[in-house]
Amino acid sequence: MPQKQHKLEEIVAKLRQVDVLVSQGQSVAEAVRSIGVTQFTYYRWRKESAV
């Protein structure tokens, strides 16, 4: 299965979406699953965006 390359705008939008879902009471695992990426990818994106 080919890997999808996410654009920077998509990554930012998905990170914000996870923040909203977590603030609504979902767990991080559930929120990450709902945006369609793995937890590893989510935490890597957070680490890269913090720089």
C-alpha positions in Angstrom: 0.0 0.0 0.0 1.5 3.3 -1.0 2.2 5.9 1.7 0.2 9.2 1.6 2.2 12.4 1.7 0.2 14.9 3.8 0.6 18.6 3.0 1.6 20.9 5.8 -1.9 22.5 5.8 -3.5 19.1 6.2 -1.2 18.2 9.1 -2.0 21.4 10.9 -5.7 20.9 10.4 -5.5 17.3 11.7 -3.5 18.3 14.8 -6.1 20.9 15.6 -8.9 18.4 15.0 -7.3 16.0 17.5 -7.0 18.9 20.1 -10.7 19.6 19.7 -11.7 16.0 20.0 -9.6 15.6 23.1 -11.1 18.7 24.7 -14.5 17.2 24.0 -13.6 14.2 26.1 -12.3 11.6 23.7 -9.0 9.8 24.4 -6.0 10.7 22.3 -6.1 7.2 20.8 -9.7 7.6 19.7 -9.1 11.0 18.3 -6.0 10.0 16.4 -7.8 7.0 15.0 -10.7 9.3 13.8 -8.3 11.4 11.7 -6.9 8.3 10.0 -3.3 8.3 11.2 -1.3 6.2 13.6 -0.4 7.4 17.1 3.3 7.3 16.0 2.5 9.6 13.1 0.5 11.9 15.4 3.3 12.3 18.0 5.9 12.7 15.3 3.9 15.5 13.7 3.5 17.2 17.2 7.2 16.9 17.8 8.0 18.4 14.3 5.5 21.2 14.7 6.9 22.2 18.1 10.3 23.1 16.5 
